[in-house]
């Protein structure tokens, strides 16, 4: 028998025995052959990055209650949480839009009102004095002053 007949062809060889290949460094992302050592190192790196209690598929499955529909189960479990709080539900049901301000009309009932430029300006003030100045009330208040008693009994008279 000719020795060349014992060799594998270059194109799609059918390898027999225990062929070997160099082990590529972790993180290699190419079409080169992955050795068993490369694959085992990749799996070990993945397992090492998880807590000891969850480093096997059985432990992960047990932690998820062996539920094959875990994502659906969790979605359904969380879906009913918003309606548990009537105040949040009332706010969530509002069809919000620009220049609308939510307010409560009763216990756990909300509505929207227009936020005018005046309202926006008042809300933008950082102090009581700023609001008084904006509304022009400081001049009015200067004409009034307390004249007797303790603060809780204070009376005002026109100057």
C-alpha positions in Angstrom: 0.0 0.0 0.0 1.2 3.4 -0.9 2.0 5.6 2.1 0.1 8.6 0.6 -3.1 6.6 0.7 -2.9 6.6 4.5 -2.9 10.4 4.7 -6.2 12.4 5.0 -7.2 14.6 2.1 -6.6 18.4 2.5 -10.3 19.1 1.7 -12.7 18.0 4.5 -10.5 15.3 6.0 -12.1 12.5 8.0 -9.7 12.4 11.0 -9.3 9.2 12.9 -7.5 8.3 16.1 -7.0 11.2 18.5 -6.1 14.3 16.5 -4.6 17.3 18.3 -4.7 21.0 17.7 -3.1 24.0 19.4 -5.3 25.6 22.1 -6.3 29.1 21.3 -6.2 31.8 24.0 -9.5 32.6 25.7 -11.5 35.3 24.0 -10.4 34.1 20.5 -13.3 34.6 18.1 -12.4 33.1 14.8 -13.1 30.1 12.6 -10.1 28.1 13.8 -10.6 24.7 15.4 -11.5 24.9 19.1 -9.7 22.2 21.1 -11.3 20.5 24.1 -9.0 22.4 26.4 -10.3 25.7 24.9 -14.0 24.8 25.3 -13.4 23.5 28.9 -11.6 26.7 29.8 -14.5 28.8 28.4 -17.0 26.8 30.4 -14.9 27.0 33.5 -14.6 30.8 33.1 -18.4 31.1 32.8 -19.0 28.8 35.9 -16.4 30.7 37.9 -18.2 33.9 37.3 -21.3 32.7 39.0 -22.0 32.1 42.8 -21.3 28.6 44.1 -25.0 28.0 44.8 -25.8 28.7 41.1 -22.9 27.2 39.1 -24.7 24.3 37.6 -27.8 24.1 35.3 -29.6 22.0 38.0 -28.9 24.7 40.6 -30.1 27.4 38.3 -33.3 25.5 37.4 -34.0 24.8 41.1 -33.5 28.5 41.9 -36.1 29.3 39.2 -38.5 26.8 40.7 -38.0 24.3 37.8 -40.4 26.5 35.9 -40.0 26.1 32.1 -42.1 29.3 31.6 -40.2 31.4 34.2 -40.3 34.6 32.1 -44.1 34.3 31.6 -44.6 33.4 35.2 -42.7 36.5 36.4 -44.4 38.8 33.9 -47.8 37.6 35.1 -46.8 38.0 38.7 -45.6 41.5 38.2 -48.5 42.6 35.9 -51.0 43.1 38.8 -48.8 45.2 41.0 -49.7 48.7 39.8 -53.5 48.4 40.5 -52.7 47.6 44.1 -52.1 51.3 44.8 -55.1 53.3 43.9 -53.2 56.6 44.0 -50.6 55.4 41.6 -53.2 53.9 39.4 -55.2 57.2 39.2 -52.0 59.0 38.2 -51.0 56.3 35.6 -54.5 56.6 34.0 -54.0 60.3 33.1 -53.3 61.0 29.5 -50.5 63.4 30.1 -49.4 66.1 27.6 -47.4 69.2 27.5 -48.5 72.1 29.8 -50.8 69.9 31.9 -50.5 69.7 35.6 -52.0 66.7 37.5 -54.0 67.3 40.7 -56.2 65.3 43.0 -60.0 65.7 42.9 -60.7 63.4 45.7 -59.4 60.2 47.4 -57.4 58.4 44.7 -58.9 60.4 41.9 -56.8 62.6 39.7 -57.3 65.0 36.8 -55.3 67.4 34.7 -55.5 71.2 34.4 -53.8 73.6 32.1 -50.4 74.9 33.3 -50.4 78.5 32.2 -47.3 80.7 31.7 -48.3 82.5 35.0 -48.6 79.2 36.8 -45.2 78.1 35.4 -43.6 81.4 36.5 -45.0 81.1 40.0 -43.8 77.5 40.3 -40.4 78.6 39.1 -39.9 81.0 42.0 -37.5 79.7 44.6 -38.8 81.8 47.6 -42.0 83.3 49.0 -40.5 86.7 48.4 -40.0 85.9 44.7 -43.7 84.9 44.4 -44.8 88.1 46.2 -42.6 90.2 43.9 -43.8 88.5 40.8 -47.5 89.0 41.8 -46.8 92.6 42.9 -48.0 91.9 46.4 -45.0 93.3 48.2 -46.2 96.9 47.5 -49.6 96.0 48.9 -48.1 94.4 52.0 -46.0 97.5 52.7 -49.2 99.4 53.5 -50.1 97.0 56.3 -48.2 96.4 59.5 -48.9 94.6 62.8 -49.8 96.9 65.6 -50.5 94.8 68.7 -50.2 91.6 70.6 -48.3 88.4 70.2 -47.8 86.9 66.7 -50.9 84.6 67.0 -53.0 87.6 68.0 -51.5 90.1 65.6 -53.9 92.5 64.0 -53.3 94.7 60.9 -54.3 98.2 60.2 -53.9 100.4 57.2 -51.0 102.8 57.4 
